[in-house]
């Protein structure tokens, strides 16, 4: 198996390397107010430049945090649609920088 570029860790100790949109959906769907209240997704490295998290809110729904220090981004939103949260996070993470990831080159041919 290849190098994990990022990982999702839930409060209850669950971990998934390079989670797909479907895996993110399942992790968020498994959150509860008792002992698994959040999941954090970040690069698999020391002192990562970005992270995102999803936490259960007391009054229902989820708080979604996206932070990227290299791009000076810090967003906090609330949402209820797990499918949309998973999709939006997948898109957001695809635009992040990953250490040791091969550089993509484009050609004008």
Buried (B, 14 or more C-beta within 10 A) or exposed (E): EEEBBBBBBBBBEEEBBBBEBEBBBBBBEEBEEEEBBBBBBBBBBEEBBBBBBBBBEEEEBBBBBBBBEEEEEEEEEEBEEBEEBBBBBBEBBEEBEBEEEEEEEEEEE
